[in-house]
Amino acid sequence: MSAAVNGQARGGAVDAEVAKEATYGSLPLLKAERTWSGGDFSWVTLSLAIATWAFLTGGSTVLLVGFTDGIAAMLIGNSIGLAIMALGSVMLSQRLGVEQYRALKSVFGIVGVGIVVFVVVLLTEMGWTSLLGVMFGRAFSEISNQAFGTEFDQFGPLVTVFALVAIFVGWIILSRGPVTISKLNRFVAPGLLVIVALMMILLMSNYSWGELLAAEPIAPFADEQLNFMMAVEFNLGAGLSWWPVMGTLARLTRGPRAALWPAYGGILVGTVVAQIVGMAAGLLFGQADPTAWMVPLGGPILGVLTLLFVGFANVTSMASIAYSTVLALKQSSGRALSRLRWPVLAGAFLVLPAVLSFFPGFMYEQFMTFVVVSGAFIAALCGVIIADYFILRRQVVPLRALYASGADDPLRFTGGVNIAALLSVAIASAFYLWVYNPITLETQDVFRFATATLPAVGIAMVSYLILNTLLYVRRGRGAYGGADLFAAAGRK
């Protein structure tokens, strides 16, 4: 009897360790381990989308266009950008139940994934995480100025102090894992929806539609068509910016529908609604930053309470972003980081955004450039992934091969690197930056009717199909055309 009890205890301990490794490590999740319904994931995506960065994106859009053109640019840019993002991340990870960057071994090779993570993903997510912290700091310095009559600089030391506090609280939430993140988002997302509605009501009660429609963009170019296409491109980049985190979050859902529609629809609705409010306030107040207009709009009590809640929402968004990024670092670093405990590894990643929080002015001034440059590389990555997963592999990935190593690894490609994939990303990214240089703002004629993102995605797909066929497919390398009977989506 005691032996049976001990055996059950050991079995339970083993199951717990396996579940822990699946959540914080590299093992695929079985159906029973996928805890998020479509509703759960919708709350996660909504709360992510209606973070303060959505207000800032909407406010930044009015640098180029007015209200009606801004709505069109947001709808066009986000709907297309999110579609590309979802096809390049959500479907692959959810179907396999595998962390996104482990799944991407089938596209880039194990060493190639490391290059992608440490060159693109780490820098991108470090920027977004630090930006959330800085916005948290600006919100609380503004609360201090309004509530206590202080005159703290909006880019001063207090902003950095509060940003560091936000990062520390984000680390506490992150250390507790995705279940805690999901529970918090069930509270945060509805609250943010109420705040968005309230802000719009307050705007329309203080200003007329005529005033809103007549408000001029803050710093446009003389060419109206160029202004509009730049606004579309900026929102394309905002939609694509979800790629580094969405695949890993989507694997926690119970089915493809519970992953795809919340990932696309939840973010689209949340982002566009919050951006419209941010854009309207930016036009009427002449300030792109939401921390600058929430208190004047809502008053000293309601405005401060709103900033408090939005500041807390930034922390939950930070935890969601960091969860995916820390998993990516763990997967792509080999043995270097894999043995570190989850809280230690999470803290190590958050050190990098903490350093950036000492330069709050830089993060704000370069916001649009940061979004567009990161979008250039993510567009190219998504084009390669879509071509590989949907066209070459026809949505069949050898799950066991994702965990193979050495000479027997069918996904070894060339020394662990899919040369065709990285070359295609480089070609498409270079083309993007030639069509639209976000630093000098120089553009080519094709940008005026096709943006830079869409041609870059197309070039990435075509170049990858050609190069990969020549280097690997026709030589029988890369495990193309096989069947995988062990996909996690088919197991119970």
N, C-alpha and C positions, 0 to 999 in steps of 0.2 A: 504493500500500500504506500509506504513512504517512498519507495523507489519510483512508483508511478507519479506521486506528487512532485518529487524532485525532477523527474523527467519532464513533467508539464511545466515546471518553473523554468527549467533550462530552455525548453522550447519557446516559452513566452519571452524569455530574455533574448533569445536569438531572433525571434520575430520583431521584437522592439528595435534591436540593432539594425536589422535589415530595413525596417521602415525608416529609421533615422538616416541610414545611408542613402535611401531613395530620396528623402526630402532634402538633405544637406549635401549629398554626394552625387555619385554617378549612376547608381542603379536605376533601371526603369521602374516606373510606378505601375502596379497592377490596378485593375479596375477598382478593387476594394479600397485602394490607397488614394484614390483620386477624390478628394473631399469637397471640391467646389462644384455646386450646381451652376446652371446658367445665371440664376439670380445672384448667387454669391459673386461670380465673376463680373457681373454687370455692376454691382456696387463697387468692386475693386477698380474697374476701368473708369466708372463715373468719378470716383473720388480722385483718381489719378488725373483725369482730364480737367476737372474743375479746381485744380491747384492754382496758386497765384500766377503761375507761368502762363496759364490761359488768358488771364486778364492782361498780362504783360504783352503777350503775343498780339492780342486784339488792339491794345494801345499802340504797339509798335507799327501795326499796319496803317494807322492813320498818319504816319509820317509820309506816306505815299499817296493815299487815296481817301476819298470821302466815304460817307456812310453806305450808300447803295453799292458803289463799286467795291467797297470793303467787304460787304456781305457776300457778293458774288465771288470775290477772290478767296475768301475763307471757305465757302462751299466747294468751289472747284479744287482748290489746293488740298484741303483736308480729305475730301472724298477720294481723290485719286491717290494721294500720298498714303492714306491708310489702307487702301486696297492693295497697293504694291507691298506695303509693310506686312499685311496679314498673309498674303501669299508667300512671302519670303521668310515667315517665321512661325506663325500659329499652326498651320496645317501639319508641318513636318514634326514638330515637337509633340503636339497633342496626339497624333496618330500613334507614335511610338511610345509615348509616356516618358520620354527621355529629355533630360535637360538640354536646352537649345544648343549649347556649344559642343556637347558630346555628339548630338545628332549631326552637327555640321562637319564632323569628321568625314562623313560620306561625300561632302562637297570639296573641302579644302585639304583633307588629310590632317592627321593629328598635329603635325608641326605647323601646317598652314593655319589651323584654327588658332594656335598660339600667337602667330603673327597678327592675325585679324584682331584677336582680343587685346593684345598689348599695344597695338598701333592705333586701332580705331576705337574699339569698345571702351577701353579703360579711359582714354582721354575724353571721349564723348560723355560718358556717364559721370566722370569726375567733374566735368563742367556743369552738368545739370544738377548734380547733388550740391555742389558748392553754391550754385545760383539759388537753389531752394533755401539753403542756410542763410545766404545774404538777404534774401527777401524776408525771411523770418526776422532777421536782425533789424531790417529797415522798418518792418511793421511794429516791432516793440519799441524802437526809438521814437517812432511817430506817436505811439500810445503814450510814452513818457512826456513828449512835448505837449500833447493835447491835455492829458490828465493832470500833470503836475507843473505845467508852465515852463518846462526846461527848454533849452535851445540846442539840443544835440544835433550835430552834423549828420545828415543822412548817409554820408559815406565815412563817418568818423569811427573812432575806436569802439564805441558802444555797439555799433552794428556788428563788428567782428566778434565782440564778446557774446552777444545773443546768438550769432550764427554758430559759434562753438557750442553753446548750450543746446541749440537745435540738433546739431550733429551728435552730441552725446545722448540726447533723448532718443534720437533715431537709432543709435547703436543699441540702446536698451530694448527697443521694440524689435529691431532686427534680430537680436540674439535669441528672442523667443520664437522665431520662425514664422512661416506663412500663415498658420492658423490664427495667431494673434493679429497679424496684419489684416486678415480677412474680417475678424470680429470688430476691429476698430473701424474698418471701412464701412461696415453696416451702419455705423453711427455717423461717420463723417460725411458720406455721400449724400444722404437725405438733407443734412444740415447745409451742405454747400449748395444744393439745389434751391433751398429756401432763401439762402443769401443772394444767389443770382437773381431770383425773382424779385426779392425785396429791393435790390440795387436798381433794377430796371424800373420798378414802380416809382421809386424815389426820383430817378432821373426824369421820368415822364411827368411827374407831378410838379417838378421845378422848371422844366423846359418843355417847349412845344415841339411837335414833330417838324414843324417848319424850321425852327432853329437848328434842330439836329441835321436835317437834310441840307440846310444851307451852310453848315459848318465846313470850313476849308481844311484840307490836309495840312499838316504842320510844316513839312519840309519836302515838297514834291519837286520832281524835275519838270522841265518845260514840256516834255513829251508825255502826253496823257497815256498813250498806249504802253509806253515803256514803264510808267508808274504802275499801271495795272498788272502787267506781266511780272514785274518785280514783286508785287504784293502776292500774286499767285505762287510764285516760286518760293517766297518766304513761307507761305502756308503749306506748300508741298514739303518743304524741309521739316516743318513742325509735325506733319503727319508721319513722315518717315522716321522721325526721331524716336518713335516708340519701338522701333525694331530691336534694339539691344535687350529689352526687358520682356517683351510680350510673349515670345515663344516659351521661355522658362515658366512664366506665370500660367500660360495656357495648358501646360502639361498637367496641372493640378485639377483640371476640369474633368467632368464625367463622360463627355462625349464631344464629337466634332462641332455639333450645333451649339453646345454650351460654351465652346471656345471661340468659334469664328464670329458669331453674331454679336456677342458682348464685346469682343475685341475690336470689331469694326464699328458697330452701331453705338455702343456705350461711349467710346472715345469720341466718335464723330459728334453725337448729340451734346455730350458734356463740353467738348472743346468749343464747338461753334457757338453754343448758347453763352458760355462764359466769355468767349472772344467778342461777341456782339456787345455785351455789356461793357467790356473793357474798351472796345472801340468807341462806343457812344460816349463814355465818360472821358476818354482821351480827347475826343473832338470838342466836347463842351467845356472841359477844364484845361485843355491844352497840356495835359500831362499823361504820358504813356504809362507811368508807374502807378499801379493800383494803391500802393501804400500812401500815395500823395493825394488821392481824391476820395478815398473811402470815408475818412473822418469829416472832411468838409461836406460830403454828400449826406452821410447818415447822422451827423451831429456828434457832439462830444460823448454821448452815452452809447447810442446805437452804433456809431462808427467805430468806437473803441472795442465794443463787444464783437463786432464783425471782424475787425482786424485780429482779435484774439483767436477766434475760431479758425479763420483762414490761416493764421500762423501755425496752429496745431495741425491743420490739414496738410501743410507743407511737410511737417515731420513724418506723417504717415506715408506721404508720397515718396519722401526720401528713403524710407525703409523698404518700400516696394521696389524702387530702382536698385537700391544697394543689394537686395536679396539676389536678384538675377545677376548682377555684376560680380558679386563675390563667388557665386557658383561658377560663373564663367572663368574667373581667375583660378579657382580650385581645379577645374577640369583641364585647363590648358597649360598648367604649369608643371605637369608631370609629378614627380615625387617632391619637388621643392616646397609646395604649399599644401599638398594633399593630407599631410599628417597633422596639420595645425587644427586645433579645436575651432569650431565654428565661431564662437564669440571673438576669439583672438584674430582670426582671419578677417572677420567683419570690421573689427577695430582697425586692423592694418589698412584696409581699403579706405576707411573714413578719414584716416590721417591726411590723405592727399587732398580731399575737398577742404579739410580744416586749414591746410596751408593756403589754398586759394582764397579762403574767406578773409585773409589779411589784405586782400586787394579788391574790396567791394566795388569801387568805382570802375575798375577795369572790366569786371563781369557784366556790369550794366551797359557800359559804353559799347562793348563788342558783342552784345546779345544777338543782333541780327546777323552779323558776320559769322558768329559761332554756329547758329542754326543752319545757315546756308552751306557752310563748309562741311559740317558733319553730314548734311543731307547729300552732298556730292558723293561721298564715299559709301553711304548707306544705300543710295540708289543703285550704285554699281554692284554692291554685295547682293542686294535683292535680285537684280537681274540675273546674276550667276546662279543663285540658289533656285530661282524659279525655273530656269532652263534645265538645271540638273535634276531637280526633284520631279517636276511635272512632265518634262519632255524626254530626257534620257532614261530616268529610272521609272517613269510612269507610276510614281507614288509607292514604289516598292524599295525599301531600304533593308539590307541584311543586318538585322539587329545584333546578331552575335559578332559580326565583323567590327562593330563599333567598339567592342571591348577586346579585340585581338591585338597582338603586338608582335614585333619582330618580323622575320622573313615570311612567316605564315599569314601575315595580315593582308587580306585581299584589298583593303583600302589604303595600302601603303603609298600608292602612286609612285612618286620619285623621292625616295628618302623621307617619306612622311609629308610631302608637299605636293598638292595638285598644282603643277606649274600653270596649266591652262586657266585655272580659276584665278590665281593671283595676277597673272598677266592680263586677264580680261578685266579685273577690277581696276588695275592700273590704267589700262587703255580708256575705259569708260570714265573714270574719275578725271583723267587729264582732259578728255573731250569736254566734260561738264565745265571744268574750270576755264577752258578756252572759250566756250560759248558764253559763260557768265562768270566773270571774275568778281567775287563778292567783296574783295578788298579795294580794288580800283574802280569797281562798278562798270567796267567795260563789258560790252555785249556784242555778239555777232547777230546778223540778220535773222537767223533761224530762231533765236530766242523770242522774237516778237510774236510768233504764232505757235511755237511748239514747246516753250520753256526750255530749260537745260536738263531737267530731270527725265522727261519722257525719252528724248533721244539717247541719253546716257543709259537708261535701262535697256533700250533696244540694242544698243551697241554692245553692252555687256552680254546680253543673251546670244546674239549672233556670233560674236567673237568667241564666246565660250563653247558654243556648239561646234564651231569649226575646229578650234584648237584642241578641245577635249577629244573629239572624234579622231583627229590625227594622232594625238599622243597616247591615248589610252583605250578608247572604245574599240577601235579596229584592231588593236593589239591584244584584246582580251584582258585588259587590266582595269581595275577599279570596281569589279563586281557588278557590272551592268548586265541587265537582262535576266538576272536570277530571281528566284522566289524565296521569300523568307517566311517560314512557318512559325516563327517564334516571336512575332511582333507583340508587344505588350497589349496593344489594343484588342487582340484576339484572345487574351488569357483572362482567367477569372481568379 
